[in-house]
Amino acid sequence: MAPIAWSLIETIEEIQGERFHLEALPSFEAASAEAYRRLGAWGDAAARDDLSPMFGVIWGAARVLARRLALEVRRGEQLLELGCGLALPSLVAARRGARVTATDQHPDTGALLSRNLSKNGLSDRVRYLTLDWRLPNPLLPAVSFDRVIASDVLYSRELPALVASMFARFLRPGGVGWLADPGRAWLPEVVEAGRVRGLQVTIDVDRDDLGGEAFVVVFTRGAPAGPA
């Protein structure tokens, strides 16, 4: 089957006074209808989620996460974004000097991200890798990131355990993870799943520059104990 030729618009996101130029889908609903028409009945639920055009939309939780990063990310830290989509948080972190790896599994994410990185002068600051949360990627070593982030990724029953597993897999000792979420039904499950996997988990509420809010689940992995 030929790839879908998505209709895109040019948009500008402003985070803490900095502008980011992005190509994005104009409407998730219209893009979903086009994908459904092209792909038939979407197949099973996993195929539906994997090929959904949600990758091409700026979601409110991503804006909240982007603002939080603009205020707190540290130059030189190793940062991993899970389910990045348009990767606005990754772009913000890269401009602030973080060493960023953005990941997703949608087949069209990489090409669109490449164009958006070029538009913002960040092509050499963000590495993109395909990552299916059900399968390891040998190019992504475990416990190797200072910060792991994701936004609005809890959209089906199986995902809380998978998402928590990714934070547990990639956070290094002393690292911190942020999961921004608009309040989906699976939010309590990801908190418990993180604790079961040995992470310390808290939850707070943060906002974007326009006053929109999202929950932020904070995962931490304690640093190794020093000498007695």
C-alpha positions in Angstrom: 0.0 0.0 0.0 1.3 3.5 -0.9 2.1 5.9 1.9 -0.5 8.4 2.7 0.3 11.9 1.4 -0.8 13.9 4.5 -2.1 17.4 4.0 0.0 19.7 6.2 -0.1 23.3 7.4 2.6 25.6 8.7 2.2 26.6 12.3 4.3 28.5 14.9 4.5 27.4 18.6 5.9 29.9 21.1 7.4 28.4 24.2 8.8 30.8 26.9 9.4 33.5 24.3 11.0 31.3 21.7 9.4 30.4 18.4 9.3 27.0 16.8 8.2 26.6 13.1 6.4 23.4 12.5 4.6 21.5 9.7 1.6 19.7 11.3 -1.7 18.2 10.4 -4.5 20.8 10.3 -7.0 18.4 11.9 -6.7 15.1 13.7 -10.3 14.2 12.8 -9.9 14.9 9.1 -6.5 13.0 9.0 -8.1 10.0 10.8 -10.9 9.9 8.2 -8.4 9.9 5.4 -6.3 7.2 7.0 -9.3 5.1 7.6 -10.4 5.5 4.0 -6.9 4.6 2.7 -6.2 1.7 5.1 -9.7 0.1 5.1 -11.1 -0.9 8.5 -7.8 -0.2 10.3 -7.2 -3.9 11.0 -6.7 -4.8 14.7 -6.4 -2.3 17.5 -2.6 -2.4 17.5 -2.5 -1.5 13.8 -5.0 1.3 14.4 -2.8 2.8 17.2 0.4 2.3 15.3 -0.8 4.0 12.1 -3.0 6.7 13.7 -2.3 10.3 12.5 -2.0 11.4 16.2 1.7 11.7 15.5 1.1 14.9 13.4 -0.8 17.0 15.9 0.4 19.3 18.7 -1.4 18.1 21.8 -2.0 20.3 24.8 0.1 18.0 27.1 3.1 18.4 24.8 2.9 22.2 25.3 2.9 21.8 29.0 5.9 19.4 28.8 7.7 21.8 26.5 7.3 24.7 28.9 8.5 22.7 31.8 11.6 21.7 29.8 12.3 25.3 28.8 12.4 26.2 32.5 14.3 23.2 33.9 16.3 21.2 31.3 20.1 21.4 31.7 22.7 21.9 29.0 24.4 18.7 28.1 22.0 16.3 29.7 21.0 13.1 27.8 17.3 13.3 27.1 15.0 10.7 25.5 11.5 11.4 24.2 9.1 8.5 23.9 6.3 8.6 21.3 7.5 12.0 20.2 5.2 12.7 17.2 6.0 16.3 16.2 8.5 16.4 19.1 7.9 19.9 20.3 9.4 19.1 23.7 12.5 17.6 22.0 12.9 20.8 20.0 12.7 22.9 23.1 15.2 20.8 25.0 17.6 20.7 22.0 17.5 24.5 21.7 18.3 24.7 25.4 21.4 22.5 24.9 20.3 19.0 25.8 21.5 16.0 23.8 18.2 14.7 22.5 17.1 11.3 21.2 13.5 11.4 19.9 11.6 8.2 19.2 8.3 7.0 17.8 7.0 4.0 15.8 4.8 5.7 13.3 6.3 5.2 9.8 5.9 8.9 8.9 7.3 10.5 12.0 10.9 10.5 11.0 10.5 12.3 7.7 8.2 15.0 9.2 10.5 15.5 12.1 13.5 15.9 9.8 11.8 18.7 8.0 10.8 20.4 11.2 14.3 20.1 12.7 15.6 21.8 9.5 13.1 24.6 9.8 14.4 25.3 13.3 18.1 24.9 12.7 18.3 21.8 14.9 19.1 19.1 12.4 22.4 18.3 14.2 21.0 18.5 17.7 18.3 15.8 17.7 18.8 12.1 16.8 15.7 10.2 15.7 15.2 6.5 16.1 12.3 4.2 15.6 11.2 2.6 18.8 8.4 0.0 19.3 7.7 -0.3 23.0 7.1 -4.0 22.6 10.6 -4.6 21.2 14.1 -3.4 22.3 16.1 -1.2 20.0 19.8 -2.2 20.2 20.8 1.4 19.4 19.2 2.6 22.7 21.2 1.3 25.7 19.3 0.8 28.9 19.7 3.0 32.0 21.5 5.7 29.9 19.4 8.8 30.0 19.3 11.7 32.5 15.8 12.5 31.5 13.0 10.5 29.8 9.9 12.3 28.7 6.5 11.6 27.0 3.2 13.4 26.5 -0.3 12.1 26.0 0.6 8.5 25.3 -1.9 6.7 27.5 -4.6 6.1 24.9 -5.3 2.3 25.3 -5.4 -0.3 28.0 -2.0 -2.0 27.3 -0.1 1.3 27.4 0.4 2.1 31.1 2.5 -1.0 31.6 4.5 -0.4 28.4 5.1 3.2 29.2 6.2 2.5 32.7 8.5 -0.2 31.4 10.2 2.4 29.1 10.8 4.8 31.9 12.2 2.0 34.1 14.4 0.7 31.2 16.0 4.0 30.1 16.3 6.2 33.2 19.8 6.1 34.7 20.3 6.2 38.5 19.6 9.8 39.6 17.5 10.4 36.5 14.1 11.9 36.3 11.2 11.1 33.9 8.2 13.3 33.1 4.9 12.1 31.6 2.5 14.8 30.8 -1.1 13.7 30.5 -4.5 15.5 30.1 -6.2 13.2 32.6 -6.9 10.0 30.6 -8.5 7.1 32.3 -5.2 5.1 32.4 -3.3 7.7 34.4 -3.6 5.9 37.8 -2.5 2.7 36.2 0.8 4.2 35.0 1.6 5.5 38.4 1.1 2.0 39.9 3.0 0.4 37.1 6.0 2.7 37.7 6.1 1.8 41.4 5.9 -1.9 40.6 9.0 -1.5 38.4 11.0 0.1 41.2 10.6 3.8 40.4 9.6 6.5 42.8 6.5 8.1 41.4 4.7 11.4 42.2 2.1 13.4 40.3 1.6 17.1 40.0 -0.2 19.6 37.7 1.6 22.0 35.4 0.5 24.5 32.7 1.5 25.8 29.3 2.2 29.4 28.4 -1.4 29.9 27.5 -2.8 28.6 30.8 -3.7 25.1 29.7 -3.1 22.4 32.3 -2.0 18.8 32.4 -1.0 16.3 35.0 2.7 15.5 35.1 3.7 12.1 36.4 7.3 12.3 37.8 9.4 9.1 37.8 12.7 9.0 39.6 15.3 6.4 40.0 17.5 6.9 43.1 21.2 7.4 42.7 23.4 4.6 43.9 24.4 4.8 47.6 27.8 6.3 48.3 30.5 4.6 50.3 29.6 3.8 53.9 
